[in-house]
Each structure stands twice: as structure tokens, then as C-alpha cells.
């Protein structure tokens, strides 16, 4: 029984540390941009001039110049061959009028 409790505690601490390594943003606004590097991809330039490289930008939003509002999680433990901006995972997104 003691072994089960120790393993459970270790799992709880481990997964708690993993969860804490990702921080969710507040709502952010920006513009989708087609970046003609490495075969081309869609990035996001926020209104405060941050370059973001989304892992999961849906086809609906892959439109150069599209204004969006979104929430995201930074993926600090990942690298990309794009070498352009901070890698993110979008968790909420909606379009804005220009």
C-alpha cells in the first residue's frame, strides 16, 4: 500500500510540474500573415508586434491579413524549423472585422 501512495504522489507532482510549465495567455488580438520561408506557412503577428508560430491554426483562419482574437499556450519546450516566432498552441480563436 505504501508503494501505491508513493507512486501516486510522484505522478501527481510530475504531472503538476508539466502543467505549470505552460501558461495560458489572456485574449490577444493579431493578424494572420503568410510567411514565405521554409516552403511557406501561416504565422500570427500580435498587435503588440510579437511573432507567433501556431501549431494548430485551422484552415478557416489561414488567410493572409485576417484579423483574429485568440488565447494560446506557449510551447517553450518545442523547436521549429520555421525559426520564426514563438511556438504556440491555440486554445480559442475567433475572427474580427478589419
Secondary structure, DSSP 4 states (H G I P E B T S, - for coil): -HHHHHHHHHHHHHHHHHHHT--B---EEEEEEEE-STT-EEEEEETT--EEEES---GGG--TT-EEEEEEEE-TT---TT--SEEEEEEEEEE---
